[in-house]
Amino acid sequence: MTFYERYCELCRQKGVKPHSRQTSELIGISNALSVRWKEGILPRSATLEKLSKFFGVSADYLLHGEDAAGLVNSDPELTEILQALATREDLRMLFHVSKNATRQDVELAAKMIEELRRRGE
């Protein structure tokens, strides 16, 4: 897998479009860079740092596909949860208020959230 393919896959996992202005703004890069990557040009170190921070993976993974795909404990679900906690204040707040909850408390809260989402659809 090439750098560009890894970049596109990470975008997909994060729920953003690889070539959108919004994604470029979120990462803090020029929108034209992703087109250059498609042509096989690799990003410079400052851009790699921004990408690593945004996607929660190492520069080594971005460039070479190493380090267990940037996974925490080789677990994609755990990695996704931790990335969400790192980037979403609302989820950090939810984690903070529930970290000492019982299993039953968490199950009840999840059912309540599911019902609220269902009503909002």
CORFENFEN-V489340 format. One record per residue. N is the residue number from 1. PHI is phi in whole degrees, -180 to 180 (NA if undefined). Layout:
n->N phi->PHI
n->N phi->PHI
This chain:
n->1 phi->NA
n->2 phi->-86
n->3 phi->-55
n->4 phi->-61
n->5 phi->-64
n->6 phi->-64
n->7 phi->-59
n->8 phi->-63
n->9 phi->-65
n->10 phi->-65
n->11 phi->-61
n->12 phi->-59
n->13 phi->-64
n->14 phi->-85
n->15 phi->80
n->16 phi->-124
n->17 phi->-91
n->18 phi->-58
n->19 phi->-112
n->20 phi->-92
n->21 phi->-63
n->22 phi->-61
n->23 phi->-63
n->24 phi->-59
n->25 phi->-67
n->26 phi->-62
n->27 phi->-77
n->28 phi->92
n->29 phi->-130
n->30 phi->-75
n->31 phi->-63
n->32 phi->-71
n->33 phi->-62
n->34 phi->-63
n->35 phi->-69
n->36 phi->-65
n->37 phi->-64
n->38 phi->-62
n->39 phi->-81
n->40 phi->99
n->41 phi->-81
n->42 phi->-90
n->43 phi->-73
n->44 phi->-78
n->45 phi->-61
n->46 phi->-64
n->47 phi->-71
n->48 phi->-59
n->49 phi->-63
n->50 phi->-64
n->51 phi->-64
n->52 phi->-60
n->53 phi->-66
n->54 phi->-63
n->55 phi->-91
n->56 phi->72
n->57 phi->-129
n->58 phi->-84
n->59 phi->-63
n->60 phi->-60
n->61 phi->-64
n->62 phi->-57
n->63 phi->-82
n->64 phi->-125
n->65 phi->76
n->66 phi->-95
n->67 phi->72
n->68 phi->53
n->69 phi->57
n->70 phi->70
n->71 phi->-85
n->72 phi->-84
n->73 phi->53
n->74 phi->56
n->75 phi->-120
n->76 phi->-61
n->77 phi->-68
n->78 phi->-62
n->79 phi->-61
n->80 phi->-63
n->81 phi->-64
n->82 phi->-67
n->83 phi->-65
n->84 phi->-66
n->85 phi->-64
n->86 phi->-73
n->87 phi->-111
n->88 phi->-120
n->89 phi->-60
n->90 phi->-64
n->91 phi->-73
n->92 phi->-62
n->93 phi->-63
n->94 phi->-62
n->95 phi->-63
n->96 phi->-58
n->97 phi->-76
n->98 phi->-111
n->99 phi->-64
n->100 phi->-105
n->101 phi->-75
n->102 phi->-78
n->103 phi->-59
n->104 phi->-64
n->105 phi->-60
n->106 phi->-66
n->107 phi->-62
n->108 phi->-65
n->109 phi->-63
n->110 phi->-63
n->111 phi->-64
n->112 phi->-64
n->113 phi->-65
n->114 phi->-58
n->115 phi->-65
n->116 phi->-62
n->117 phi->-65
n->118 phi->-62
n->119 phi->-67
n->120 phi->-78
n->121 phi->-82
